[in-house]
Amino acid sequence: MRTALILLFMLAVGSIFGSVFPQRPINPARVDQYLADHTSAGPILDRLGMFDVFGSAWFTAIYAALLTALVACLVPRGRALVRMLRATPPRGGDRLDRYRNTAVLEVAAPPEEAAAAAAKVLRGQRFRVAGHGPGELAAEKGYLREIGSMVFHLSFLLLLLGLAVGKGDGFRGQLSLVEGQSVVHTRLNYDVFEPGRFFTAADLPPFTLRLEDFTNSFWPNGVPREYSSRLIATRTDGEVQRQKVAVNRPMMVDGVRLFQSDYGYAPWLKVTGPDGAVLADAPVQMLRSPETEISSGALKLPSLRPQVGLELTFFTDLETPARAGGGFGLANKPELTDPVLVVWPFQGDLRASRTASVYSLDTTRMERVGDRPIVLRPGESRPLPGGGTVSMPLVRQYTVLTATRDPGIPVVAVAGALILLGLIPSLYVRRRRVWVRATAVPGGSSVRVAGLALQGKTVFAAELAGLTDRIRDALPPQRSNPGRRSPATSAGDNLTGASAVPPAPDHHTTGD
């Protein structure tokens, strides 16, 4: 168990890196931006798996070692629990007066009758009672504590297995939708798709998803207050499902959860060539900076000769305040109130055969055209250097949705409930043992009651006094000393040295 705790601590520490660094399965664009901003440390962190912590080899190794340690811990504990449940409560030793919690009753009944009455009282208090000879009883209670502890640890193992099942048989991906756009739920329409080891693209449920509308709002300091998508999902049987998806308000469609992950802007660009042919007429998704709400993107026109690329910068509300020393600065407000698109044309080789980001241009073999950028507002059109035009008829927004299917969620939910059910008795139930020994004396019997609590020792002193009272009330008092009984002492309930006799071996506890 010590090893399992160390591994659990290592797993928790490793999970911290998953929150410190952007994760490629959640937002690959942020990872690319981080690598571009940290050219020295970024590649090293990438090799260490810091951008995919939960899928890295070292995190998986810790996870597997934790599962192994838990199994190695639970097997012997399970055997010990079975032995404990099958065993009878042990004797209290030859001398019961050595226990701190002890009391003596003098009753008019013979030892066998006194022991039978005490057994009835103890069973009424849900003790498990066993006889150890004429007039001698041993009782024990609180087995639920050990059972709860075992359920807790088994549930934790089940929780880890449920997480592993969800990772292996599920998937996680990201897809983006522009307002008014519909896509079929297939692998090709995902921007990022990470299937589990046993998941195939054929397992994707076929449905159509449409972004009806996207809205976002901001606090006065520019921090996003809310952003949400109104989605329409159409299943193969024709059933239509509509829902507003926001942060912490996912949509479930055929076992796939759709989470609101991010958003951006997609200005609609129409580009014509020198001959008037339409080269592009579609929304262009741009990469948004959360700090400034300024977006960047690119439009590539490889069919022209020479090839043309447009470097795009989008402002939601561009302001040009005058500087104190002269000139003007650039400022942007987050609300989409006065959108402006700044276009820089480039000519040359787009290197279209190489893998490149759709949000940027590779300008190593290109030259900037013109001495100033083209500035567009919605509905405006401007000529391009070398012929042709570029216009921005309107501006749309797009949403980024994280889609997951995790078949391990029911297993995790059951494990979580069992963890609570096992934790409560393991924390609050107390194991305690009671011994009763009745010996014959003139006029009846002398009944000694002793007890030991393995937890909650202070509370047990009062409990044993109550048990002694119930046993006394169930038996007739000795005629020569009516109503006499020895009070129970409660200086604690450990095995203590009221005498120098050591505790018998069968007093040792089992389990924790």
Number of C-alpha atoms within 10 A of each C-alpha: 13 9 13 18 13 12 20 17 12 15 19 11 11 17 15 11 17 16 12 10 16 21 20 19 19 21 18 16 16 18 20 15 14 17 17 12 11 12 10 10 11 19 15 12 14 15 11 14 20 24 27 21 24 20 13 14 13 15 18 15 12 16 20 16 16 23 20 13 18 20 17 13 16 16 11 12 19 16 11 15 18 12 13 16 12 9 9 16 24 21 22 27 16 11 14 19 17 20 25 22 28 26 23 21 23 29 29 22 21 18 22 18 16 29 25 15 18 29 23 16 19 22 14 10 11 13 21 19 21 17 19 16 9 13 21 24 25 24 24 23 21 21 19 17 22 25 19 22 22 21 21 24 20 19 23 19 19 20 22 19 19 22 16 19 20 21 23 17 18 23 24 20 20 23 20 22 24 23 22 14 13 16 17 16 17 15 15 12 14 19 12 20 20 17 18 18 12 11 15 13 12 9 11 17 16 15 19 16 21 20 20 17 19 21 14 15 15 13 11 9 8 14 13 15 10 12 18 21 26 17 23 18 24 18 17 11 7 9 9 13 14 14 14 16 20 20 13 9 14 18 20 16 18 12 13 20 17 23 22 21 21 19 25 22 27 23 26 20 19 17 22 18 19 14 8 11 10 13 18 17 15 14 21 23 26 25 24 21 13 14 9 15 22 22 21 20 22 23 22 21 19 16 10 14 10 14 17 22 27 20 22 24 19 25 26 21 17 19 15 11 11 11 10 7 6 7 9 12 10 11 13 19 18 23 17 18 11 14 19 22 22 17 22 19 22 23 21 18 18 22 16 12 6 8 7 12 12 14 18 18 20 16 16 10 11 19 14 17 15 13 7 11 15 18 17 19 17 17 11 12 18 14 15 20 14 11 11 17 18 22 23 22 18 15 21 17 23 26 26 20 24 24 24 21 23 21 20 20 15 12 18 21 13 14 23 17 13 20 22 15 16 23 19 15 20 21 12 13 17 20 20 21 23 26 25 28 27 27 18 17 14 10 16 21 25 23 28 21 26 28 27 25 24 16 17 15 20 13 14 22 22 15 13 26 21 13 17 27 15 15 23 23 13 15 18 16 21 20 13 13 12 12 14 15 19 12 13 21 17 19 13 18 25 15 16 16 13 10 10 8 12 11 17 13 11 12 15 10 10 12 17 8
